[in-house]
Amino acid sequence: MSEEEIRQAQGFESDDARRAAGLRFVREVVETRGHPSDEAVNGAREAGFSDEEIMEMVAHVALTTFSNYTNDLAATELDIPEVEQVHG
């Protein structure tokens, strides 16, 4: 992915229709704390995502959330470059 594509994805956007649909779905998973609407799930399916891929997206959100919570609790010192927070 190009730097521009990464920047867009951080704001849950993409010029690629399928990727944009996946990002919209993931955003709803995050914003509803794991309770996406039927419309969101169907939108991902209509964009060509299989049920397995949809579950993989949900699992990735869950793993990232778990990792963030445990790192916050443990006050883990990051050894990666800090990235400016993006609000999409």
C-alpha positions in Angstrom: 0.0 0.0 0.0 1.2 3.5 -0.7 1.6 6.2 2.0 -1.7 7.8 0.7 -3.6 4.5 0.9 -2.4 3.9 4.4 -3.4 7.5 5.4 -6.8 6.9 3.9 -7.2 3.5 5.6 -6.4 5.0 9.0 -9.5 7.2 8.4 -11.5 4.2 7.3 -11.5 5.3 3.7 -10.3 3.9 0.4 -10.5 4.7 -3.3 -10.9 0.9 -3.9 -14.6 0.0 -3.6 -14.1 -3.4 -2.0 -11.5 -2.1 0.5 -13.8 0.8 1.3 -16.7 -1.6 2.1 -14.4 -3.6 4.4 -13.3 -0.5 6.2 -16.9 0.7 6.6 -17.7 -2.7 8.2 -14.7 -2.6 10.5 -15.5 1.0 11.5 -19.0 -0.1 12.5 -17.6 -3.1 14.5 -15.3 -0.7 16.4 -17.9 2.0 17.0 -20.6 -0.4 18.1 -18.1 -2.4 20.2 -18.7 -5.6 18.3 -22.4 -5.2 17.4 -22.5 -4.3 13.7 -25.9 -4.0 12.1 -27.3 -6.6 9.7 -26.9 -3.9 7.1 -23.2 -3.6 7.8 -22.7 -7.3 7.5 -24.7 -7.5 4.3 -22.8 -4.6 2.9 -19.5 -6.5 3.5 -21.0 -9.6 1.9 -22.3 -7.6 -1.1 -18.8 -6.2 -1.6 -17.5 -9.7 -2.0 -16.3 -10.6 1.5 -17.0 -14.2 2.6 -18.3 -15.0 6.0 -14.9 -16.3 6.9 -13.3 -12.9 5.8 -15.9 -11.0 7.8 -15.1 -13.1 10.9 -11.4 -12.5 10.3 -12.0 -8.7 10.3 -13.9 -9.0 13.6 -11.2 -11.2 15.1 -8.5 -8.6 14.1 -10.5 -5.8 15.8 -10.8 -8.0 18.9 -7.1 -8.9 19.0 -6.1 -5.3 18.5 -8.4 -4.1 21.2 -7.1 -6.8 23.6 -3.5 -5.9 22.8 -4.2 -2.2 23.3 -5.9 -2.8 26.7 -3.1 -5.1 28.0 -0.4 -2.7 26.8 -2.1 0.2 28.4 -2.5 -1.7 31.7 1.1 -2.9 31.7 2.4 0.6 30.6 4.3 -1.0 27.8 7.1 1.2 26.4 6.7 1.1 22.6 9.7 0.4 20.5 8.1 1.5 17.3 7.8 5.0 15.8 4.9 7.0 17.2 2.2 7.6 14.6 0.0 10.7 14.6 -3.6 9.8 15.6 -6.1 10.1 12.8 -9.8 10.7 13.4 -11.9 9.7 10.4 
